[in-house]
């Protein structure tokens, strides 16, 4: 089945191959295949060999490089912290699809980071900037800016949200535990 202009597609739908087309707005590439990032209508530019997606009006939140997203840390292991993206900052609607992204240790903070668990812990709410979109579960993120990083830290001991008590320190109001974080200048609490 060939995709054509005007077709309605859903996130992840195959649109064409990179041998024939250039992926453009609203699409991503995976193993030589061009897929849709969002629900919308296919627009094929046969002259310039470009495929793009015009998002459905009810799903305007298209993920792209440079936007700031918010979400929750789901895993911190080795050199990477994983995050479930919940929405784009400044847009009222949340993302239509559940994207997940990764923050590499080199992109976690402005300076050198020895231990990623001093930056983030599972359950933390964070804000991060998108640096590359390679797929629905393959988004690269950075938090190496003052206003990015943890906006709400979750206590690893008792799962309560913590209060900021120093530049890189949060304290649990419930159990008194102190932990380190990459705290955003927009930390809530
Ligand atoms: Zn606690």
Boltz pocket constraint, residues with backbone or C-beta under 6 A from the ligand:
constraints:
  - pocket:
      binder: B
      contacts: [[A, 155], [A, 156], [A, 157], [A, 158], [A, 159], [A, 160], [A, 172], [A, 173], [A, 174], [A, 175], [A, 176], [A, 177]]
      max_distance: 6.0
